[in-house]
Amino acid sequence: MNKRNFAELKEKEFDLIVIGGGITGAWIALDASRRGLSTVLLDKDDFGAATSAKSSKLLHGGIRYLQQLQFSKVRESAIERSWYQSVAPHLCHFIPFLVPCYRDIRKSKLLLRIGMMLYRVLCYGENSRIKDFHKKIPKGWFISKKKLVSLVDLAESDSLTGGSVFYESHMENSERMTLAIIKSAVDSGAFAYNYTRVERFINDDNKIKGVSVADRIDGDEFKIRGRMIINTTGPWIDGLNRTLFNSDPHDITTGFSKGSHIVTRQIIKDYAVALPSQHKGQSIVDRGGRHVFVIPWRGHSLIGTTNEPLDNGLDNLSITNKEIENLIFEVNSSIPSAKLDRNDVLYSFSGIYPLQANTIKTDTYQGTGEYLIIDHESHSEIKGLITALGAKFTTSRLVAEKTVDLVTAKLDLAVSCKTKGIPLTSGTITDIESFKDRKCVEFNHLFPVDLTQSLIRRYGKDIDSIYSLGKSEPQLLRTVSERDNIIEAEIVYIVKNEAVCHLSDLIFRRTGLGTIGNPGAQCLSQCVKIMGDLLNWDDKTRHNELESVMNHLNTAVSPNN
Ligand SMILES: Cc1cc2nc3c(=O)[nH]c(=O)nc-3n(C[C@H](O)[C@H](O)[C@H](O)COP(=O)(O)OP(=O)(O)OC[C@H]3O[C@@H](n4cnc5c(N)ncnc54)[C@H](O)[C@@H]3O)c2cc1C
């Protein structure tokens, strides 16, 4: 990644400035830089720390769009899901999803069977895009009631008739997916800076010629010039555009709702399950009044989501006690033997759905899955600015492709998309299983097999750099976290190569050490020592960084509201 040196940014005029380093901005920066555009990506916080870190981490085939008869969206999601398998085979894996069926016709096997048949037709050809045999999408099947309850200890119910199993792709660390895409963009010549907030646009007679930015680490303020600017700041899109339009008639979103997850001890090991909600308006495979997902995740259960009106502003998100209690209630009602209680909640996180609906309904999923790309030249006669609102992690590559197509058309360049199926730098692996086998043998004298495997799941091909560090400095083989299989060499690699500015970047995003609960005082102090030594932090900074991480860990399980 680029070192934090803004000198070149101040000098240059870029072809493209991308504002927002979530998954949408990441893909835009990668596509643009691979097409040869000089590109800079800016985020006000850490890369991928906002909505893109707060999802259910599913790269889903879009089965729930079937219910709304949005067939093109099903196909679009299925195709995008398959590109992820090819470009980042180390960062996603398939998990079987169980959907219980009931006598009620809306949740019956018959309806689901028809839905599945249609789904298969719509997804036709998705496996042909995936070259690696191990990454192909397995077929689903139906199971009897007896089999279903042997897999998940569902509450006894006469109306339960059995279930269906289908596969979805899941990410262990979606933050690393976003980062891997940004790192690949940098490898293709892009500049990318976190903690660099765009304050306003530079408007010269209705032509946007750049942006004014604030460096949130050193307090510097400066301008960056660009021929085209993309606002892809997710929930902050309208706020930023209002610095230009001064009022809200141009707003793209009509409101926001909040969705939260909790992470608990593992209650189901090998299957994810879609539990019918105890709340009103239940329907099949749909969070539109809604299913609660229990997903096996890094030895724990990831449970979500809620759907609540957003009341605390975009920058002060946290779960409420009521949300935690609702999720526990949902799980215990469907799986009484789970016996979840507050002490089982190890972590939580909340994200924002930007809405295009006028009223915000509690407990009804209102995300439309509808992305928007707005060319402000035709929309409001402002040249040089495009707004891109992503709607799904899964389809963000496609949003980027369409947005960069628009940019190249405006710049009069004939270069086509370069992200379809072309691996990320860390994902240039033809056969993931034989790659793992090879590396386990190659690194055997230094790394235990399970360490090699977990490093590959986080770093793909970049495991070689961590191995080299461990080989040249054997003291870096010391364990930082046994629970997470993390050694000091990994922390050193991250601090030197992955643009971490705060301890929280390391704990919650690069390693995920904090996202399955407090990793322990010993681990945290080891991390702050390595990071502080490499970044020359004084004692006060070390203390503040640690305190901020501890505060976050505490409020994630014991919110104030
Ligand atoms: C609860 C929940 C569950 C979800 N589950 C799934 C799922 O399982 N699968 C799926 O496919 N999708 C899911 N989604 C949707 C998906 O998470 C989002 O569509 C996607 O992450 C949006 O990415 P983004 O890059 O557009 O926005 P964001 O990730 O929000 O990124 C916007 C970025 O802009 C930055 N920014 C804001 N203002 C400025 C500024 N002035 N200057 C510089 N930077 C700025 C922010 O810091 C932020 O990093 C879920 C969403 C929610 C809320």
The ligand as a Gaussian input file, in Angstrom:
#p B3LYP/6-31G(d) Opt

LIG

0 1
 C      -27.147000      -5.276000       8.216000
 C      -26.702000      -5.441000       6.794000
 C      -26.468000      -6.714000       6.280000
 C      -26.054000      -6.865000       4.954000
 N      -25.758000      -8.115000       4.488000
 C      -25.324000      -8.276000       3.212000
 C      -24.924000      -9.554000       2.752000
 O      -24.910000     -10.527000       3.502000
 N      -24.528000      -9.662000       1.459000
 C      -24.486000      -8.592000       0.612000
 O      -24.154000      -8.782000      -0.559000
 N      -24.809000      -7.346000       1.042000
 C      -25.206000      -7.162000       2.320000
 N      -25.505000      -5.908000       2.785000
 C      -25.327000      -4.750000       1.888000
 C      -23.843000      -4.341000       1.777000
 O      -23.213000      -4.424000       3.029000
 C      -23.728000      -2.902000       1.257000
 O      -24.489000      -2.769000       0.085000
 C      -22.287000      -2.529000       0.896000
 O      -21.404000      -2.842000       1.937000
 C      -22.216000      -1.042000       0.577000
 O      -20.872000      -0.724000       0.302000
 P      -20.462000       0.747000      -0.086000
 O      -19.030000       0.726000      -0.440000
 O      -21.393000       1.253000      -1.126000
 O      -20.737000       1.612000       1.241000
 P      -19.877000       1.673000       2.598000
 O      -19.291000       0.361000       2.942000
 O      -20.723000       2.337000       3.615000
 O      -18.663000       2.618000       2.205000
 C      -18.780000       4.015000       2.095000
 C      -17.453000       4.599000       2.557000
 O      -17.447000       6.005000       2.309000
 C      -16.667000       6.609000       3.323000
 N      -16.975000       8.045000       3.376000
 C      -18.131000       8.626000       3.766000
 N      -18.036000       9.967000       3.666000
 C      -16.791000      10.237000       3.203000
 C      -16.083000      11.442000       2.907000
 N      -16.642000      12.648000       3.067000
 N      -14.798000      11.350000       2.470000
 C      -14.199000      10.136000       2.300000
 N      -14.839000       8.977000       2.579000
 C      -16.108000       9.016000       3.011000
 C      -17.081000       5.851000       4.584000
 O      -16.118000       5.978000       5.614000
 C      -17.221000       4.431000       4.056000
 O      -16.051000       3.650000       4.263000
 C      -25.903000      -5.724000       4.115000
 C      -26.140000      -4.450000       4.632000
 C      -26.519000      -4.298000       5.963000
 C      -26.750000      -2.920000       6.510000

